[in-house]
Amino acid sequence: ITPGILSGALIAFTMSVDDFIISYFVTGRGVKNLSIVVYTMSKRVNPSINAVSTLVVVIITVVLLIINIAPVIAAKRSRKAEMGRKRKVVPVLAVCFALVVGLFAFRAGGGAGGDRPFEGQTLHIYNWGEYTGENIIGDFEEATGATVVMENFDSNEQMYIKVANGESYDLLVPSDYMIQRLIQEGYLQKLDKSKLDCFDKLSDDVLGLPYDPNNDYSVPYFWGTVGIVYDKTKVDIEDLEREGYNIFLDEKYKGDVYLYDSERDSFMMALKALGYSMNTENEAELQEAYDWLVQCVETMDTEIVTDEIIDNMAQGRKALGLIYSGDATYVMAENEDMGYYMPETGTNLWSDAMVIPKNAKNPDLAHAFINFASDYDGAYDNSSYVGYTSANQEVMEVLSGEGGDYEGINAYIPRSGNENDEVFVYNENTKKIISDLWSRVKIAASNAG
């Protein structure tokens, strides 16, 4: 019977591999079948696979013994006894088969509750677009048994409108000043720190920031700076060091300049160029910053853009641009002729963080995701794929260190120790003034074009 057993084993193996390959590449999110469950368990070296495998081997061995011994025994008996024996074998085989299927159904359905504690639950996340790694969502779903529904926003203000109108999400990832606003207006719930084990993994530089001094409401996700991305073949570093942000008024680079369509960061640049705090509430200083920006768009043939600055600068289409450090990291990784400079007059030290709204339907699952995203594997997947600086200290060091994805790219490591760098503070009145002035700057740019 040996050839028969070997042939059967080869056929079973071939069919299993074929079934897995087809299933893995054509099933949608959340769809599970036996081959995918087994593959996932073995891939993660889940302890459950050892127990299940042992039981399966034992059951199959028993089945094979019964199948092969039964005919020998039956041949020694009368036809009547033989028929009786066969009638008994069929139920035994059916029971064995049911046990095998039941074991996997039990595992896939959450029988091992300790391994998949949120089986069947849903986590609703509202996050920036293209702000998660390739694997973190799928890995979290596999580890917890939950389903993640991700929605994306383009601006903090867009996110705020939905939250203020009562839309329910379990987790948000807003920026620093918006977190401060959400706290002030009572839209966030305090974190249950007994459910979090992530704070000791995070960089001290991104904890305890002014918008949430004790991190009662937020856990950092990404952080960085705003600076100048420049083409080293077109821009003299001496010009940058001497002029700082005022290089955006240097007609030597006329027609070769991008501004980012962000009222906060554009006014930050203008205020810092003039020697003022980016959190100033002085209307005269804000007016000076407005005049500076109008001069920039009217005399420099400036192009105001959003995310297209990333690919355009990577392709060397302009000499200068105001950019977020994470986007500059990508640009520099794609084009070695690109550099990143932060003027000594200061910049915006920003951070985006995970928070839980008061009307969240599943805060326990949100806490679990915060831990998962802050742990090494989740944080590494996020940062290596997106390019923004991880709040996880070890991940930041690995990615920027020798052999790391961003070795030698200064944009990846946020600057520390410059007394002129600031974190944005939310002020409703100042925001309204800046919003109005920025609209007028864009009109001036349109008219100049």
Helices and strands as residue ranges (DSSP letters): H 2-26, H 34-43, H 47-75, H 79-108, E 122-128, H 136-144, E 147-153, H 156-164, E 171-172, H 176-184, G 193-195, G 199-201, G 204-206, E 219-224, E 226-231, H 237-243, G 244-249, G 251-253, E 257-260, H 263-273, H 283-299, E 303-305, H 308-314, E 320-324, H 325-334, E 338-341, E 350-354, H 363-374, H 376-386, E 389-390, H 393-400, G 410-412, H 428-448
